């Protein structure tokens, strides 16, 4: 398998990304190759500095960089030689099987929609995070920032996407799908949540168990929790801040350690015709390694093909 990595993406690139790629090689098979997208001179210099053989990687020279604060559409279209743009071109041309980046998330969404395209039938792609539960499992929360103001039919499709993701990547036979709300009762919430509940109620696409509240995100009550991107992003940042606070106070155990985002690697973009993973902007080497491994896992699970098959009736 050919795995693409944006070396220039992230606050600590290229050091963290190159170190992460080096760590990932130890856990990949001999049939896997990592393609590094970035300035070739910088990549070779960094590899030489750590005494690592550059022949272990395929290097694709991409001299331009899309900054974290740049306008996504303008940067992606005006910098065709950027590591993000060239990564997507290689993905579209089947030179790589997956692509991972901790760079400008907006540019990654734009690249996904403009280059590899959204799967027919999908209204809007989304992103998801795996939140750890105390019982050892995970709950998928989606969306986590891509769609701040979705319509009810978009949230309904997120239920389908989460169902497929939970089944084929987390191996949950019949995932329990829930809607994040301010109460468990059917009539609770704003107009968006009430309308979405009616769409999800008694549907034949997934196992809908009703509303859940914020306190249920980490107790294992549901396998997939659907919400709008604004709420999901607040949830994600809250979990991150809880972990940071516990660390500062010297409180730690195996479960608390799982709250650290670096163990999850990143978030796949669900609903596009390729395997793409978006990492956290502050990803270190460990997070980058896990982002690479996640991109391999979702591709080998044939996730986007399964989603494409499920949505073929909507096309």
HELIX and SHEET records of a PDB file:
HELIX    1   1 UNK A   15  UNK A   25  1                                  11    
HELIX    2   2 UNK A   40  UNK A   49  1                                  10    
HELIX    3   3 UNK A   54  UNK A   56  5                                   3    
HELIX    4   4 UNK A   72  UNK A   78  1                                   7    
HELIX    5   5 UNK A   83  UNK A   92  1                                  10    
HELIX    6   6 UNK A  105  UNK A  111  1                                   7    
HELIX    7   7 UNK A  112  UNK A  116  3                                   5    
HELIX    8   8 UNK A  152  UNK A  168  1                                  17    
HELIX    9   9 UNK A  191  UNK A  200  1                                  10    
HELIX   10  10 UNK A  214  UNK A  216  5                                   3    
HELIX   11  11 UNK A  229  UNK A  248  1                                  20    
HELIX   12  12 UNK A  254  UNK A  258  1                                   5    
HELIX   13  13 UNK A  261  UNK A  263  5                                   3    
HELIX   14  14 UNK A  285  UNK A  300  1                                  16    
HELIX   15  15 UNK A  303  UNK A  310  1                                   8    
SHEET    1   A11 UNK A  58  UNK A  61  0                                        
SHEET    2   A11 UNK A  33  UNK A  38  1                                        
SHEET    3   A11 UNK A   2  UNK A   6  1                                        
SHEET    4   A11 UNK A  98  UNK A 101  1                                        
SHEET    5   A11 UNK A 275  UNK A 278  1                                        
SHEET    6   A11 UNK A 267  UNK A 270 -1                                        
SHEET    7   A11 UNK A 126  UNK A 132 -1                                        
SHEET    8   A11 UNK A 138  UNK A 142 -1                                        
SHEET    9   A11 UNK A 224  UNK A 226  1                                        
SHEET   10   A11 UNK A 176  UNK A 180  1                                        
SHEET   11   A11 UNK A 207  UNK A 212  1                                        
END                                                                             
